[in-house]
């Protein structure tokens, strides 16, 4: 039986968001490990319309080097 974000997100879709790059559905709970390769969210700070914005990013996009426009390390 699945546990963690996978099952909770099925019951409450507000626990999921889409990756800003690939639009893959990802869990909004940070640091939550799921053995079945659940995509963990990473909040990357960039700029959108001249304002600082947090971009939800899946681990795959983060690991391949995708960064939002105006990305800054904090």
Protein Blocks (a to p, Z undefined) as FASTA:
>chain_A
ZZhjllmmmmmmklpccdfklopacdfbghiacfklpacdddddddeehiacdddddfkl
mmnopacehiacZZ
